[in-house]
Amino acid sequence: KAAKEHDIPEDLNKLLEDQVLETVSDLSYVKVSVVEMTCLKGDDEEGIVSESVSSHSDLIPGVYEGGLKIWECTFDLMDYLSEAEIQFANKTVLDLGCGAGLLGIVALRGKAEKVHFQDYNSTVIDKITLPNTVANCINEGYGDDRKNSKPPSKRPRVAECLPDVLTKCRFFSGEWSAVTQLLLSSNKPFSKYDIILTSETIYNPDYYGALHDTLAQLLDTNGCVYLASKVHYFGVGGGIYLFEKFVEERNVFRTSVVKMIDKGLQRCILEMAFKGSS
């Protein structure tokens, strides 16, 4: 799937009109059922919503990779980033397979210098990731002492102008290898990422090569990957032990499971860094 960079629309209000906002962990996000309704009325060039509805599936390999849904490991990784006090200040961050973009938004909140968002589907970037990022950037109290700020309203606030924080963001759709090539060959200045955040991206072993190559090409020499995953994905065959074995055979990264979550399906957080890095 070809790579594409998505511009932030000049009219931020248009991006948020007719949206209903919900909140989770103090973050705003657009109500997906409302987005799906507008997409089913023809506002979806890729047709992924009708495909997903007609096939009763959250995943259609090569067509739709689940970005409209917020998967549970995203919340696991958000919790871990908070517990481990991962520092984002002045770092460049990639939210890989971003979907709703909540992980990247957490990095923005943490004063990251740059945050880039990538999802397989352009519809997800346009209808979910961009609105979510904008909604969190224009909410009262962004980046300040948020305890004193009001919770976001159901209706999005009006944006007076492009918040400075949005100038830190870039948005990409397309498959990993194509986005990697776009970034590395672009005329725009590009520096490799200090931190790559990714959740529920190792469910399909067929994608391990592409994911590994993307991490190897885009991570800074002393950078770190935080990957959230279920221990095993029933029906698709992927999982943490299979991915760790794959990484070990490639002999590029060292890995360590930094957290296990035993509620419901067993899940974990994996940390990755280049062998020999500090």
BELRAWO-V566041 format. One record per helix or strand of 3 or more residues. SS is the DSSP state (H for helix, E for strand). FROM is the first residue (numbers start at 0). TO is the last residue. If there is no record, write none. Layout:
SS;FROM;TO, SS;FROM;TO
//
This chain:
E;3;5, H;11;15, E;20;23, E;26;29, H;31;39, H;47;54, H;71;82, E;91;95, H;101;108, E;113;118, H;121;137, H;145;147, H;163;167, E;168;172, H;175;184, E;192;198, H;204;217, E;218;229, H;239;249, E;252;260, E;266;273
//
